[in-house]
Amino acid sequence: MHYSYNPQGVCSVKIDFDIEEGKIHNLKFVGGCNGNLKAIGKLVEGKDSKEIANILRGNTCGMRNTSCADQFAKALDKIES
């Protein structure tokens, strides 16, 4: 199933991804630090969504209390509930 999430408090403006049988596929961030966010997409491809949410949750960026990775964890948490 395809999901889109509008992150809050970060440079990226949209997160698109698919979840198939609990696994993450096709993660794409719109905006933000292009190279780093592409790397996150490659690292999480095919991984368990709950495991990845647990790893990324709480990650911060600079002086912000969140990050694009943390916002992705929030998106995963939202679809799990």
N, C-alpha and C positions, 0 to 999 in steps of 0.2 A: 504494500500500500504506500502511496506517495504522501508526504507531509511537507508543509511549509510552516515556518515559524518566524515571527517578527521579533528579533531580539531587542532588549532594552538596555540602554546605558553603555553600548559598545559601538565600534565603528561600522561593523557589518549591519546591513539593514534587512537581510532576509537569509534564512537558512532553509535549504531544500534537501530532502533526503527520502530514501525509501527504507521500509522495514519489511523484510520477507522472512517468515519463520523465526522472528526474534533477532535477525541479523541485519546490520546496517549496510546499505548500499547507496552509491551515487550521491554522497554528501557533497554539497556545494554551498559556499557562502557567497553572498552578494555584498561587495564592499569589504572593508577591513584589510588586514595585512595579507595580501594575495598569496605570497609564497608560503607563509606559515599556515594559512588556512587550507591551501591545497595539500600541504604535507599532512595535516590532521585528517583530511579526507582519505588519503592513501593509507594512513596508519589504522584507521578504524574500519576500512572496507572489509566486509564479511565477518566482523566481530559481533559478539553478543551485545545487544543494546543496553541491558542492565549493567553489565560489567563496565562498559565504556562510560555510562552515566556516573557510576561510582568513582571511576578514575578521574574524570574531568570536573566533577562537581566541586565548587569552591575555589577553582583556579582563578587568580586575579590577574589584572593587566595594569601595570603602573600603579597609580594611586586609586584606581577604581576598585570597587569591592566585587567586581565581576570581570568576565572576559568573554570572548567569543566562544571559547571552549566550555566555560561555565554555562553560557546561554544555551549551547547545544545540549548540555546535560539537563537543563531545565526543560528543553523541548522534549527530550526523551522521557523525562519524568512525567510530563503532561500527558503524553500518549499512553503511558503505562497505567495511569490512574483511571 
